[in-house]
Amino acid sequence: MHSGNHWGGTLEINGGGDSGTEDGRSRNMEWEKLQQQQQHRLLDETQQSWLLGPNQGKKKKKYVDFGCIMCSHKALKYTIWSLVIAFFVIALPIIIAKSLPKHKSSPSPPDNYTLALHKALLFFNAQKSGKLPKSNGIPWRGNSGLEDGKDLTDVKGGLVGGYYDAGDNIKFHFPMAYAMTMLSWSLIEYRHKYEAIDEYNHVRDLIKWGTDYFLLTFNSSATHIDKIYSQVGYSVVNSSTPDDHYCWMRPEDMNYERPVQTATSGPDLAGEMAAAMAAASIVFQDDAAYSKKLIKGAETVFTFARDFGKRTPYCRGNPYIEPFYNSSGYFDEYMWGAAWLFYATGNKTYISLATNSGIPKNSKAFYMIPDLSVPSWDNKLPSAMLLLMRLRIFLGPGYPYEDMLKSYHNVTGLTMCSYLQQFKVFNWTKGGLIQLNHGNPHSLQYVANAAFLASLYVDYLNASSIPGWYCGPNFITLETLRSFAESQIKYILGENPMKMSYLVGYGSKFPRHVHHRGASIPNNGNEKYSCTGGWKWRDSRNPNPHNITGAMVGGPIRTDNFQDVRTNFNYTEPTLAGNAGLVAALVSLTASGGMKIDKNTIFSAVPPFYPPSPPPPAPWKP
């Protein structure tokens, strides 16, 4: 075998001789030369890197192998430095801030409406009758009226509880029911505001104090009744015998007779009581048993109100009621009570009644009589129509209710127009107070009620994204109506020519001689003053020994003048119904909790007005 033969075997060719051997050697030499040249080229680059140093051209990148990815040294270096910088710039300050002691920023101070609202609610605590809880918060008040209705055989324990109406010690059930309805309405619309100022539970307690009492005034376990107790205590005009006006005594010291008045007919009283209990049932939806009890009571008294044979006003011919809380009609209470019962129960019988054409016809709701646009304990028309307008703009029930609801909506808009000074429907004082009761005494309660309705109307339209409404050809913005409501409440709180706050305890200047028996007589332990022995406190020129905080007094006369005189009740006597309107107006205007309403709670029991959509088809099965 030859060294040049890489394949093995002989290289001889038969018959080739020496020339063949020379040719083969020549070819082998060329083959080896080619191999050496190839090896030189392969080693040349490596040798150059060893012998000549790094390439003077483009540098070769270096990489780090992480297993799943490869990253260049340069990118890795930039990434690490970026993370370090980010830590010092972002993370480190956050860590330091988190480690420092927490200092909560103080909440923004409450607005004036909130401050006034806290006080206005206390008036109801001061007016409570019965056995008072320790948490009542009025140190100069104690248990009273514990023998009210003691001779009634059908009421176990008598008629203990409820509220005294004003500066006297009479429990007038008609205005008391209106006051409870107004408190419930304000709580339903503005629960979030009451919660924001920590008054939610307080207002609920006040409402329950009233509705618990109403449930005693009739047979609440029955579905049909033939009477309602309408009043406890009495007074005869110019009387000279001991009664609730002749005597000047603390309610804790009363020792004269307090007869109970009974109404065997009373669509107005029963209609308002139905409204009060129905509205309260919505407030107490979280207490199913109590809410149901209130609804049953409301339906029972409303059935009494609708009894065709019992449609004489509750006060007719009664000398103990008629001079003080005389009802001018009852069809407004039909509309008002039916609206609240519909919201409380969802029973469409009630909305059918509220929108029945006979109701506005008999109540003269569409006559546009100015006096009928003034909300009060006697006139529920503007309040009822606003409440029913709410149903139209938020739920739109359509036929067969739409035409009547639209009419209520239109009349409500005109009522709001009448409150604006530019249309000259009502007179105004030079100081800026609207005269809704023609300049007669106790003007502020009507003003407060109107301010509440105006403010609530604005909130309804705002919630519907409606910027205003028309008064004839004039477009009125919501800001204009809100300004009206604010101006009237600000007047009550002290922005008036007298620079006097007509809310006791609010501001630095307020009435100190309030016409109020309990507030004007010292609470000297066991010392009691007789019926006429208290007159010296009535006639004293000294300020009351107790400020009845939160009481809104009767207010000024048409010249903006006011006399802080205890013996003139027209100026200085507060009322339960008046304060309820003020509370409602204040909570509607305060910014605490946000300027909005609760659109849906009032509709919790209202069923759909249209047939529900059919259920989706069952899944297809092959």
Disulfide bonds with the S-S distance in Angstrom:
Cys247-Cys531 1.99
Cys417-Cys471 1.86
